[in-house]
Amino acid sequence: MKYVKVNAVADKDIQKIAKITVGKKLVDLRPLLETIFKKKAIDFVFSPVAHFRIKTSKGIIVIVNKKYADKAEKIVDEIAIGYEGKI
């Protein structure tokens, strides 16, 4: 399964992230994320689990392995994408 749509929310930032994560691992995403967001807006954090945090005008987007996410805007392969507090 390559792509699973979880919610019908059509947030443009989440849609862009979902497109670049197909077939990728979490650790390989930084260069791809830097093509969409400013370098300063992207953080990779190891606590409590490894995940990306991206500061946007709508809030902080979290990208994490799907086994650590209760809810997500999108799930692509093994990666969950959603806003902080909702994922």
C-alpha angles and dihedrals in degrees: 000000000000104000134016122187110214105175130017091231107131101203108166095219092050090046090053092049092047091055094054096044097062108121094358133117122233094250092054096058104083098084091045093048090051089062089062105031136035113270091238091057094060123082128176111207130186098194126118087353132343110280145140122244117198121190112219134165090259095050140281117321116210123205113193142148108285094237088069096049124087095187131008139180090226137005117202116183102308096341126097120202125193148122119287111264092026100062 
